[in-house]
Amino acid sequence: MAQLTYGALIQGRVAMVVDSGNIAKKAVTIAGRYAAVRRVETNKLYDELMDKLESTQPDDETMGEVIDTLKETHATSAGLKAFCTWSTLNAIEACRQTLGGHGYSAYTGLATTYNDFAVHCTWEGDNTILTLQSGRYLVSCYREALAGKAQPEGVDYLNHLKTLLSQGCAVKSNEEILTFDIIQEAWGVVAANVVKKAGDDFETSLKQGMNPEAAYEECSQARLAAAKIHSFGYVFRRFAQAVRNAPVGLQPVLTKVCLLYGLYSIEQNAGFFLQYRYFTPSQMDFVRHQVNVFCKAVREEYIPLIDSFNFTDYMVNSPLGVYDGDIYEKYFAQVKRQNPVGGTHPYLPLIQSLLSRNIEDDEPLEDDDDDDE
């Protein structure tokens, strides 16, 4: 089947999702260690899919299920590739800015990291196009859900449209918002609504006489919004699942980081949560306040969190991100190594020839009067 060709594209995009995390960790390591002195879930999804493809024959009864999983993995990898590479590029830039003037220095490593990583936003598929592809898949899933077909785990919220589309945050106190279940429900409600908006726009265009391709083009903005919100919710859900499965001793600190991510991403997309009335304005004020609370809580433990990445100084490749914190000595030593004293600079003869030239021997300048003729 033609859908099987998707597999050739998925591996590269999955690898780029993983790379995005590693590059972001490197940027955070540099910025975090400097600040201290200054005072994977997608891979599993791909592996499971490949195992199914290798063991499934064309006449197997499970072929339809495998194809559905392939479609989901293709759409998920496309959406996450765009989501993660855009997010990582923004994270690198945010980290660079926290270094102040040092952030512009090539010795710091972040300026070159940004330039080297930027290609990921177009490599293996332009991010905007991939996001639209993910949005197209979501519209298709929404239409299937309306027709009664059960949707796969990645878009499971579409199996509960009747409940989610009009659901609000039914907590008795604001503190109850600070749980994985409530935040996951919040993303489910908003994702269901934005996907419905894209699906309804698509149906409206079809009723106006457009063919499917033109109808998809007409709802491009809605598809972009749907894919964006879906990706935020998907990442949070996988993050929360990983924290629940983590060793008990690590769960307290990881819970703080996960809640910070969930609350911060809600704050960044507050308009959707207010538009679809999941959170009230007062609840959104509470969310914003808690972002500051969890920033402080995570900041108290962020150096051990960064050290847990286990990047050597060689891998970090930045004097401002060295493990021992002796950044200024390392910085100055690197500057001296790369700018040795003595010897003749390669451009010196050129400068000397310009300084010692005889201007009288140069060819005369053109007469301005000639230009007027």
N, C-alpha and C positions, 0 to 999 in steps of 0.2 A: 504494500500500500504506500501511497505517497506520503502518509503521515510518518512512516518509518524513517524518512530522510531527516526528520527533525533531530534525530539522535546525533547526527554529525555536528550540529550546531550547539547542542546542549553542553558538551564537555568543556568547550572553550569558555562559555559564559559562566559555568559553575566555577571553573578555575579562577576567573576574574572576580567573582564574588569573594572567594577565599583570599585572593591577593589583596582585595580592597581592605579586608580586615587586618591583614599583616602590615600593609603600608600605613594604615591609620594608627596601628599600635606603635609603629616606629615614630610617627610624628608626635603622638601623645607622649612617648617616652622622652623625646628631646625637650618638648615644651614643659612637661611635668617636672623633670629633674632640674631643668633650668630654673623653673619657678620655685622649687624647694630651696635651691641655693640662694636664689635672689631674695628672698623675703625681704558549632558549625553543623550547622544542621542541614544545609543544602547538599553537602557531599553525601550524607546518608540517603537522602531522597534520590539522588542520581544513581548511587550504587544499587539501591533496591530496584530501580527501574531497569538498569542494565542486566541485573540477574533475571528479571522477568522476561526481558526480550530474548536473552540467550536460551532460556528454557521453554519458550513458547513456540509452538508450531502453527502454521497458517490455519489448520483445521481445528485447533483447540477451541473449546467452548469459552475459555477465558480470554480469547483474543480481543473481544470488545472491551473488556476491563483493562487490558494492557494498553490498548490504544487510548482509552480515556486517561489513564495514568500518564502516558506519553504526552498527550496534549497538555495536561496540567503541569507536568514538569517543564515542558517547553515554554509555556506561558509564564510560569513562576520564575524560571531561570532568566527569561528575557526581562521581566519586570524587576527582579532583584539585581540583575546586572546593571541596569540603569540606576536604580535606587542606591545601590551600594557604591558605585563608582562616583556618582554625583555627590553623595554624602561624604565619601572619603576625600574628594577634592576640596570640598568645603571645610572639612576637618583639618586638612593640611594647612589651608589658608588661615583658619582660625588659630591654629597653633603657631603659625609663623608670626601673626600679629601680636601674640602674647609675649614674644621675645623682644618687642620694641625695636630699636634700631638694629639690633643684632639679627633680626629676622631677615634683613635684606642682604646680609653677608653670605657669600658663597660658602664660607667655612662652616656655617651653621648646618647646612645640608638640606634645609627645608625648601629653599628657593628651587634648587635643582630637583628635589623630590616632586614638587608641584609640577614642574615642566615635564619631567619624565612620566608622571602618572596621568597627565591630562589626556594623553592619547587613548586611555582606556574608555573615555566617554564616546569615542567614535569607533574604536577597534572592536571587531566581532559584532558590529551592528551599531548604528547611530542610536544614542540613548533615547532621543525623542521618538524615533521610529519603533524601537523596542517597547517603549512605554505604551505607544498606541496599539501595538500588537497585543500586549497584555490586557489593555482595555477592551480590545475586540473580543478576546477570549472571555472576559468577564461578562460582556453583553450576551455572548452566546450561552454562557452558563446560566445567566438570569432568565433567558427565554426558555431554556430547558427546565429550570426549576419551576417556572410558571406552568409548564406542561406536565409537571408531576415527576420528572426524572430526578432521582437522588444525585446530589453533587459530591465530588470527592472531598477529602478532608481539608485540602487547602482552601476551599471555598465553602466550607460546611455551613457558614452563616446563611447562605442562600437557601438552605433547607428549612430555615425558620423565618421566612419573610413575614408571615402573618403576625408573628410575635414581635419581631425586631423593629419593623418599620415605624411603629408608633410607640415604642418603648422608651421610657425615661429612666433616669437614675433614681431608684426607689429606696435609697438608703435613709436610715433614721437620723444619722449624724454624719457630718462631713468626714469624720475620721474613718468611716467605713469605706470611703472611696479608695483608701490606701491599701488595696488588696489586688492581687493578680486577677481574681475573678471579675471584679467590678471594672477594672481597666480593660480587660479582654472583652467584656460585654460591651463597653463603650465603643471600642473599635469595631465590634461586630455590628452594632446598630448603625454607626455612621457609614461603614463600608456598605452595608445593605442598602442604605438610602442613596449613596452616590452611585452605586451600580444600577439601582432602579432608575435613577435620573438618566443615566446613559442609555439604558435599555428603552426607556419611554421615549427619549429623543429619537432613537433609532426607529422605533415603531411609527412615530409620527411622520418621519421622513418617508417611510415605506408607504404609508397611507396617502401621502401627497403625490405618489406616483414615481418616486425615485427607485432605481434599482439598488440592490443591497450594497454595492461598492460605493455608490453616491451617498447612500444613507449613512454608511459608516463614516464617510468623510465629513458629512454634515454634523455628526455628533463627536467630532474629534476632541473638542475641549472637555466635554463630559467624560470621554474615555480617558483622557489624561488625568483628570481629577480622580476617577474611579481607580485607575491603576496606582496612583500615588497613595491614596488612602488605604487601598488593599495592601500595599507593600508595607506601610507603617504597621498595620495591624498584624500582618503575617510575621514580621520580624519580632514584634513584641511577644506574640504567642509562642514562637519558637524559643525566644530568650527565656520566658517564664517557664516553659517546659524543661529547658536545660537546667534552670536553677532548682526546680523541684527534684530533678534527678541527680543533682550534685551531691557530693559527700556532705553529711550533716554539719561538719565543722565549717564548711565554706558557705553554707546557705545564708547566714546572717548578713555578711558583707555583700554577697552577690544579690541578695534580695534588695538591699539599698540601691545598688547600681541599676538593677532592673526597674525598680519603681521610679528612680530618677529618669531613666530613659522613657518609660511610659508616660509619666507626667509631663516631661519636657516636650515630647512629641505631640501630646494633646494640646499643650499651650501654644505650640507653633502652628497648630491647625485649629485654633479655638473657634474660628468662624463656622466650621462644619458642625462642631458639637453644639454650638448655640443655634445654628440654623435648623438642625433637626431635633432640637429640644431634648437632647439627652441630658445635658447639664444645664442648670439654671445659671444666670449671671453670678449669683453669690457662690455657687459651687465652683465656677470657673475662677473666681477670685481666690477661693481656697486652694485650687490646683496650682495657681501661680505662686501663692505663698509657699506651698509645699515644695515647689521646685527649688526655692532658696534654702529651705530646711534640709532637703536631701543633698543639695550641693555642698552644704557645710558638713553634713555627715560623711559624705564620700571623700571630701577633701582631707579629712582627718586620717584616712587610710589609703590615699591614692598612691603614695610611693610604694608600699608593699604590693598594691595592685599592678602598678607598672613593672615592678621587679618580677612579678609572676610571669610576664611575657618571656622572661629568660633570654633577652637579646644581649649578646656580647657587645662590648664597645666597638668591635670590628664591624658588626652588623649595623649598629646605630650610625657609625661613621659621622659623628658630630662631636666636637669638643664640648659643646654645651649639654650633651646628653650622656656624659660619661658616668659610669656606675658609682665611682668614689666621690663624685660631687666637686672635684678639684677643677672646676671648669675654666677659670681664668688662666691658671698655669698651663693647662692643656691647650687652651685657645692660643695663647702667646707662643707656645712651643710650635704649634702647627703653622702659625704665620711665619715664624723664623725658618722652619724647614722648607716652606714653599717659596720663601724669598731670601735666599742665601746672600750674605754680604760679600762683596768682592766680585771680581770678574766683570766682563763687559756685557751690558744688556744688548740683546740682539737688535734692538731698534736704535741704539746709540749712533752708529755710523750714519744712518739716515738723518737723524736730527743734526749731527755735526755738519753734514754736507749742506743742509738747509741754512744753518747758522753762518757758515763760512763762505757761502756762495757770493759771487760778484754780481750785484744787481745790474751793473752796466752791461754785462755780457748776455743778460737775458734778452729774449726777443721783445721788441717794443709792444706795448699794448695797442690795441686797435683804437683808432681815433673815433671819439664819440660822434664827430661830425659826419663820419661815413655812414653811420646808422640812420642818420636823418634823411639821407638822400633817397 
